[in-house]
């Protein structure tokens, strides 16, 4: 036995330390502010918007922004402010929910592929690559053809798109750690594979993947919006940013406010999560700072 | 280390070349295609699927067929419903039940099928009329007894009885298209998407599904040629998308969305002319009476009372169209003054309560178009208001037009549809699709009324306009009493075309492609 078994890499800093470092970065502060704004608006949508998002009033169609309708109204006279806030709930629900589920599945499959026998690794890699090879829109169309358009279809598409990427990263890191001395030591002490993965491998591979996942949230929001724009996502009258954009596209010559109302939250959310994710990555791994 | 010995294209050089090429393309003069009088680019609302007049699925297919196959007669362009002969030198009614025809000499079929003869006329008309062939258009020739061939080019069409719609909605439509008997028999009795033995002013020379259909002037057509050398027909389902295509210079003619008419009239695109035509088409919500919960007539009645047709039409068409009272438009015999069952949500709730129904959930299938989606969302809100949850299902045109077909497997799941049929200027053309024989063909509500069928048959042979008026009013009453129908609107037709194109249109705005001409 070697005289000194190498220690696991240092654990990530505490929440307070992370926040302190995050708040030192202007882009991080900007991203965090946008994320808080978007999440807060979605959570408190009922309080912030008094109008019912699905209430139809055709006589009030295409009204410009006013005190009564902060973002104006759409072609059915629905209040766009209420629809944007409630649409934010759908976007965040899909983005956070499906990303978390993708992350959990990706971590489990990645650990199995990286630590398991070679044949199992080969099979899983084949599955990951096969899934990854499908263009997102084609995959979405195929699923919607089979099961019909729905929120569930959007979530399934996101999971199928994200899992292979997460699993591959986890697998690579697991393979690297598998031969490390502290893992070898744990094996020689009779630790079960499940315990080794849970106690020794997982804590050392999960950090980067969580940051990657946070940066994927805007991508997922774009997928949800894109599918809803194409009529493959949430069904009417459920408000969704993509559906608002579609309404805006169809009626852009009547009113530009609908496209603006649907587009601005997507832009803000994308910027917020991207800046936040990049800053978090820099905080956890300063060597990557400044790299795109 | 190896060296590049051949010519090297640097990234900067590549970018600058691409940029220069892009700028040149952007600055190049963009000419409307019709200006040189060669190519006309038009929009149709659906792609072709079948080039067989006996089994055509949509009005755009009929438009193409009348251009590529010679027919006995076609509609004449203008604001009055009129016809002109196309493949004939003689076409006249000798008495109530006899029509004489003489074909133009020297009309040839392509693909080596020889000259068009009276035998082909006999074959084509009797083929549609023959019940064994199950043509959805059999009603157009329901009065046909036989076609008598006199000689190579002439003959007599014998009817069983007087036939009121003959000169309005039978002869000028694709139901008088003449196919080559030999060609159809060689194809096994039915034509598919690829036309065979073409004979019209144009030939279908290219079909790229979902992208475009190209008609080219028929070099062997010896009579008046079509106005343009080529007609490119682009299938664009959504009229709003077509308007954008027009503004981008990709189209010379399109129907507009009804909801766009007012805006386009106020602000027509550069080089564009906007006009409006009264439409005969009819839009309605259909309820499939063979599928729960609409197998209960009281539930159907509740839905009739639940839908606020005025709001639906106002919302979908931005006030440009008015509500309808049935399937027959103003100006035609049988137009009703008012529907029987109007918007009454309280009555709808009462009926549902009497039926002990709560938490009802239904589906509404629609064509994937912005106007239809808007209308569907108002219907959804109306139904929610009386306690019925409605899921909207959007379908592309290929899927939508087969939803209620008995040959598919969806008709027994289809609950509600938001539908629109185009129309010819005779009321029988409206009722024809709802007779019992059309169940599972175009009668997706599976509305089954023997009395309605008899009225339809009476209307076909009755020539007294007053009596026809009564017949068709009663027929629509029966439709509405069944609970299967909520009549919405006849729409209006918005036309947008280039000022370099003289359009050839029927009075309701439908295109007659060979009659389009360069200005």
HADDOCK unambig.tbl for C-alpha pairs under 7 A between the chains (distance, minus, plus):
assign (segid A and resid 58 and name CA) (segid B and resid 315 and name CA) 5.27 0.50 0.50
assign (segid A and resid 76 and name CA) (segid B and resid 315 and name CA) 6.26 0.50 0.50
assign (segid A and resid 236 and name CA) (segid B and resid 392 and name CA) 6.89 0.50 0.50
assign (segid A and resid 237 and name CA) (segid B and resid 377 and name CA) 6.80 0.50 0.50
assign (segid A and resid 250 and name CA) (segid B and resid 240 and name CA) 6.36 0.50 0.50
assign (segid A and resid 250 and name CA) (segid B and resid 370 and name CA) 6.48 0.50 0.50
